[in-house]
Amino acid sequence: MEDRAGLIARIEAAEDDFRQSLLRLCGADLFSVDLTMTQLRALFVLGASGALSAHDLADALGVGPTTLTGIVDRLQVRGLVHRIQDGHDRRIRRVDLTDAGRTLLGDVDEVRRAYQRRMFARLDDDVLSGMATAVEALARVCAEEVAAERGAGGGDSGGDPDHPLARSAP
C-alpha cells in the first residue's frame, strides 16, 4: 500500500497535469477577457467573498491603497464593479461586483465546467463515483478550515508569515 505522502504527491501531480491540459485546451477562451491578472484576481475575490471594503480587498490582493484605487477605477469603467456605501459606517466604501462582473465570472466558470464535463464523460461510473466521494470529502474539510479560520480571525494565509500567499505581496 502506498504511503500518504506518496498518495498526496500523486494527487498534486495529477492536478498539475489537469490544469496544464485545461490551459492548453481552453486557455484562449478562459483568457479572452481583456483584464490584467490582478483585475481578474480582484473579480474572483469579490465573487468568492461578496462586497469588501477597499482595505480588505487591497489586503486580499496584496496591494496598497493607491494601486487598489487604480484597479477598481479601471474595473468600474468597464462596468464590472461598483463602489457602495457601507450600511454601518458611511466613511467606508465597499467594492462589489455588478451584474456584468458576475456574468463574466459565470462565463469563465462555465468554460472550465464544460471542459470538465467533457473529460468526466470519458470516465467510467466507478471512477466518477470515487471522484464524487473524494471531492465531497475535500469540500467538507475545506468548509471546516474556513469556519476555523473565521473563528480564529484568520485570513488567506492564516496569519502564517511563511505561507506562500503571505509572501506574494509586492
N, C-alpha and C positions, 0 to 999 in steps of 0.2 A: 504494500500500500504506500502510496506517495505521501510524503510529509506535508504539513500545512504550508510551509514556506514554498515548497515546490508547486503546490496547487495554486497558491496566490500568484506566483511568478507566471504560471501558465495562463491564468486569467488576465493578468496585466498585459502579457504579450498578445493574447487574442484580442483584447480591447484595442491595443495599439494598431494591430493589423486591420481591425474593423474600421477604426477612424480613418486610417490611410486610404482604405478602399472607398469609404464614404466620400472623402475629398476627391478621389480620382473619378468616381462615377457621377457625382452630382455637385462637385465643388463650384462649377460655373453657375449653377442655379442658386446654391447657397450664398455665394458671394457676388451675386449680380446687383445687390443693393450698393449704391454709391455712398458708403459710410466708412469712416475710419474704424479701426478695430476698437478704439476707446469709445467712440459713439455707439457702436454695436454693443459693447460691454455695458454701457450705461442703460441701453434699452433692455438688455437681458436682466440686469439687476433690478430695474424698475418693474419688469414683468414678473419677477420672482417675489418681490417684496411689497409692491404697491408704492404709493406716494412716499417719498422720502424728503427730509429736509436737505437743503444744499450741503450742509455739513456732513450728514450721514452718507449722502451719495458720493461726495468727494472722498470720504474715508473708504467707502466700499471700492472705489476705483483707484485709490492710491494716488490721488492728485490733489493739488492745492486749490483753494477757493477761486483764484483768478483763472486757472486752467479750466476748472469746472464751469465757470461762467461762460467761457467761450464754447465749450462742448454743448451746454444746454441752449445757448443762444442759437447755435447752428441747427440743433435738433428742433428747436421751436420754429425757426424759419421754415423748416421742411414740414412742419405740422405734425411731428411725431411725439412731441412732449409739450406740456404747458405748465406754467407756474400757477400755483393756487395758494390762497391764504390758509394758514393753519387755523383750525377751528378753535384752538385753545390759546394760542399766542399770536396776536396779529403781527408781531415783529418777524415771525418765521414764515418763509415762503417755501412751500413744498413743490417738488417736481414730480409730475405724474405723466403717464402715457396718455396720449389722445387715442381716439378710436383708430386713427390711421396707424399709430405706433403699435397698438395691439394687433391690428390686421397684419402689419409687417412681420411681427414676431410669430403670428399664427402661420403665415405663409412659409417662413423659414422652417418652422417646426413641421409643417406638412411635407415639405421636401424631404426632410430627414425620415419622417414616418413612412412615406411612400417607398423610400429606399429600403427601410427595414422590412416592411410588409413583403416587398419583392424577395428579399433574402429569406425571410421566415417561411414563405410559401415553398421554398425548396427543402425545408427540413421535415423529417417525419414527425408524427404525432408524439412519440415517446420523447424525442429531443425537445420539442416545444413544451411538453408538459414539465419536463425537468427545468427548462429555462424559466417557465412561468413561476414555478415554485421558488427557484433561486432569486429571481428578480423581486418577487413579493417579499421574500425574507430580507433582501437587501433594502427594500423600501421601508420595511418596519424598523430595521436598525438605524437607518438614516433619520427617520422621524424621531426615534428615541434620542439620537445625538442632537438633533435640532432642539428638541424640548430641553435637553440637559444644558445646551449652550444658552438658551434663552433664560433658563432658571439661574444660571451662573452669571448672566450678563455678558456672555462672550460674543465675539464677532466672527468674521470669516476665518481668522487664524486661531481662534480660541484663546487669544492672549499670549500665545506662544511665540516669542521673538524668533525662534528657529524654524517656524512653519514657513513653507515656500511662499505662501500668499503674503506673509508679513514682510518678506524681503522683496516683493515685486514692485513696491512703490519706488518712484524715482528719487 
